[in-house]
Amino acid sequence: MLTAALAFAGAALIINVVPGLDTLLVLRTSIKLGRGGGVAAALGIVTGCCVWGLATAAGLTALLTASRLAYDVLRVCGAAYLVWLGATALWKARRDEPAEEVPEPAVAGSRWAAFRAGVGTNLLNPKAGIFYMSLIPQFMPHGAPAFGTTVLFTGIDVAELAVWYWAVSGAAAKLAERLRRPRVRRRLEQAAGVAFLGFAANLLADRA
């Protein structure tokens, strides 16, 4: 089991550090709200991963491949959510609001919104469920209990993601002051908006 766990950890690490939608969300939120905001978004993402992992352990994610309708409904909902995130980012860039101090209650509310965004982008992405369903069985030792092994591997993946997003949020927060300049912030929002729309288009085009 130890050998299998280490092999899975290595494979998952390679996949986790490849820049993608979740990393973009943590990076953008960390720059806007500081490390606290980025950590909130990351917590939302890993919460979604835990849900997908438990669903895989219970055999529920098999419905995504067995039922084309279930996969398509989740895929379209996820794409619509990403379109909303992208459009919101582009609209904020267009408004060109001056930088200002945000009251603490508003910061707390923004962090809660960041957490919800992390959960939403993860749970509404059927590829996240397919990831657990397709990757974990490849490393599961023969005769090992499926439920317990899946939970163990999910825990390993979530731990790696937590460390990775902690590093990403910290690096982004250190650059936040420079990146919060109005012109740079507008460019960031524009780039993030286009990226979110690109992820939405990719999800809509998916035929897995």
N, C-alpha and C positions, 0 to 999 in steps of 0.2 A: 504493500500500500504506500509506503514511504517513497519508493521509486516512482510510482504512478503519480503521486501528489507533486513531486518535484518536477516531473516531466510536464504535468499540466500547468504548474506555476510558470514554467519557462515559456510555454506556448501562449498562455494567457497574457503574460507580461509583454510579449512582442505585439500582440494584438491591441492591448490596452494603451500603449504609448504612441500608437499610430494616430496622428491628429484626425479628429472626426467631429461629429456634431456635439457630443458631450463635452469634449475638451474646449471647443469653441464657446460653448455656453458658460463654462467655468471661467475661461479667460476673459470673456466680455464682462461678466458679472463682477469679477474681481477688480477690473479696471474701473468700473462704474461705482461700485459700492465698497471697495476695499476687500481685504482678505475675508472679513466676516461674511460679506455677500457671496464671495466665491465659495466659501466653505458651505454656506447654506444651499447653494445650487448643487454642490457636490453631494451633500447629504441627501438631497432629493434624488439624484441620479443613483446613488448606491441603494437607496430605499427601493427604487424601481428594480434594480438588479436583484435584490433580495426576493422581491415578489416573483420575478421571472424564474429565479433559481428554485424557489419553493414550488412554483407551478410546474416546473420541469420534473422535480422530484415526485410530484403527485401525478405526472403523466398528462397534465392539462395542455402543455404547449404542443403536444402532438396534434391537437385540434387545428393548429395553424396550418399544418401541412395536409391534414386529412380533409379539412373543409376549406375549399377555395373561397367561399363566401365569408367565413370568419376572418381569413387572412386579408381579403380585400377591404372589408369594413374597417378593420384596424388600420390598414395601410392608408386608406383615404382619410380617416380621421386624423392620423398622424401627420399626413401631408397638409391637411387644412390647418392644423395647429402650427406647423412650421411656417406656412404662408402668413398666418396672423403674426407670428414673432418677427418675420422678415419685414412685413409691411409696417409694423409698429416701429422697428428700428429705423427704417427709411423715413418714416414720418417724423420721428424725433430728430433725425439729422436735418431734415428740411426746416423744422421749427427754429433751429439755431438758437436754443436757449443759452443765456450766459451761465457760466459756472457759479454756483452759490452753495453756501452751507445748507445742509439738509437737517431739519430738526430730528432729534433722536426718535420720536414716535414714527416719523416717516421712514427713517432708516430701518427700524424694526419691521415696519410693514413691507418695505422693499425686500428685506431678507426673506420674509415669509413668501413673498411673490417669487423670489429666486428659487426657494425650495420647491414651490409648486411647479415652476417651470422645469426644474430638474426631473421631478417625478413625471410630469406630462410628456416631456420629450423622450423619456426612456420607455414608459409603459405604452405609449401610443406608437412605438416603433416595433413592428412585428419581427424585424431582423434581430432585435435584442433577444427575443424568445427563441428564434431559430439558432442563434449563437450558442445558447446554453444546451439546446436539444441536440445540436450536431457536434459540438466540441467535446462535451463531457463524456459521452459514451466511448469516444476514441481512446480515452485514458483510463477507463474503468477496468480494474483488474477482474479477471475471470472469477466468478463466484462471489464477488463482493456485493454486499447489500446495495441495491440501486438507490434507495431513498437516502440512506446515510452517506453514501459516497457522493451523491449529487449535492447534498447539503454541505459536505466538507469542501468539495471543489468550489461551490458557490462562495463559501466563506473565504477561501484563498483568493478568488477573483475580486471579491469586494474589498479585501484588505489591500490588495495591490492597487486597486482603483483609488482607495482612500489616500494612500501614500502619494500616488501620482498627482491627484488633484490638489493635495496639500502643497506639493512642490509648485504646481502650476499657479495656484492662487497666490502663493507667497511671492513668486517671481513677478507676477502681474501687478501685485500690490506695490512692490518696490518701484515699479515704473509708472505707477498711477498718476503721480503728480505731473510728470511731463506729458503723459498721454491724456490728461484731463484738460489740456489747453483746448480752447474752443474749436480751433481748426482741426487739430488732431482727433478730438472727440467726434467731430462730425464725420471725418473720414472713417473712423472706427465703426461708427454706427452704420454708415453706408456699406462698408465691407461686410459687417456682420449681417445686415439685412439681405444683401445679395447672396451671402453664403447660406443663410437660412432658406431662401427661396430655391437655391440650387439643391440643397438637401431635400426639399419638398418635391422638386421635379424628379430627382433621382428615385425617391420613394414611390412616386406615382408611376414611374416607368418600370419599376421592378415587377417581374413576373415569376418570382420564385415560388 
